[in-house]
């Protein structure tokens, strides 16, 4: 029940499938961020075998609710823009991290 309340609060007005996809993307960004490697929508799409547009669609929702932020990559070679993705530490994101950790404190214990 605790986790359902968090999902209802953080992802209001979403279907169950959309919540699950957004939570999975949030969790993947968090896990990859811990490796110290830059996290981008393109790298997630490649890693998961999803189309960039699918990742981008759910990423836009995470950005809108304020649990993920992106920072433009400077001096990038190639075409287009690249953005590093990170967890934005807000009350909503901390609730999600708490739920992911199984009720334990978020990052440090």
C-alpha positions in Angstrom: 0.0 0.0 0.0 2.9 2.4 0.8 4.4 2.1 -2.7 1.0 2.4 -4.4 0.4 5.7 -2.5 3.7 7.0 -3.7 3.0 6.0 -7.3 -0.4 7.6 -7.1 1.1 10.8 -5.8 4.1 11.1 -8.0 2.5 9.9 -11.2 -1.1 11.2 -11.0 -3.5 10.7 -13.8 -1.3 8.0 -15.5 -2.3 4.5 -16.5 -0.7 1.6 -14.7 1.4 0.8 -17.8 2.6 4.4 -18.1 3.5 4.5 -14.3 5.4 1.2 -14.7 7.4 2.5 -17.7 8.1 5.8 -16.0 9.2 4.2 -12.8 11.5 1.8 -14.8 13.1 4.7 -16.6 13.5 6.7 -13.4 15.1 3.6 -11.7 17.4 3.0 -14.7 18.6 6.6 -14.7 19.3 6.4 -11.0 21.2 3.1 -11.4 23.3 4.4 -14.3 24.0 7.6 -12.6 25.7 5.6 -9.8 28.3 4.3 -12.3 29.6 7.8 -12.9 29.1 7.5 -16.6 27.0 10.1 -18.4 23.4 9.0 -18.9 21.6 10.1 -22.0 18.3 9.2 -23.6 20.3 7.8 -26.6 22.4 5.5 -24.4 19.3 4.3 -22.6 17.5 3.6 -25.9 20.6 1.7 -27.2 21.0 -0.3 -23.9 17.3 -1.3 -23.7 16.6 -1.9 -27.4 13.9 0.8 -27.3 13.4 3.5 -29.9 14.7 6.9 -28.9 11.2 8.3 -29.4 9.8 5.9 -26.8 12.5 6.9 -24.2 12.0 10.5 -25.0 8.2 10.3 -24.5 8.5 8.9 -21.0 11.5 11.2 -20.2 9.4 14.2 -21.0 6.9 13.1 -18.3 9.6 12.6 -15.8 11.0 16.1 -16.6 7.5 17.6 -16.3 6.9 16.2 -12.8 10.4 17.3 -11.8 12.0 14.1 -10.7 14.7 14.1 -13.5 16.7 16.9 -14.8 18.9 17.3 -17.9 22.0 19.3 -18.5 23.3 20.1 -21.9 26.6 18.5 -22.9 29.2 21.0 -23.8 31.7 20.7 -26.7 29.8 17.7 -28.1 30.9 16.4 -31.5 28.3 15.3 -34.0 24.8 16.4 -34.8 22.0 17.5 -32.5 21.9 18.2 -28.8 23.0 15.8 -26.1 21.7 16.0 -22.6 23.0 14.3 -19.5 20.2 13.0 -17.3 20.3 13.0 -13.5 17.9 12.5 -10.7 16.6 15.8 -9.5 16.4 15.7 -5.7 12.9 16.8 -4.9 10.3 15.5 -2.3 8.8 13.4 -5.1 12.1 11.9 -6.3 13.1 11.1 -2.7 9.8 9.3 -2.1 10.5 7.2 -5.2 14.0 6.4 -4.1 12.7 5.5 -0.7 10.2 3.1 -2.2 12.8 1.6 -4.6 15.1 1.0 -1.6 12.3 -1.0 0.1 11.5 1.6 2.7 15.1 2.3 3.6 16.6 5.8 3.5 17.3 6.9 -0.1 21.0 7.4 -1.1 23.2 7.0 1.9 21.4 4.7 4.2 
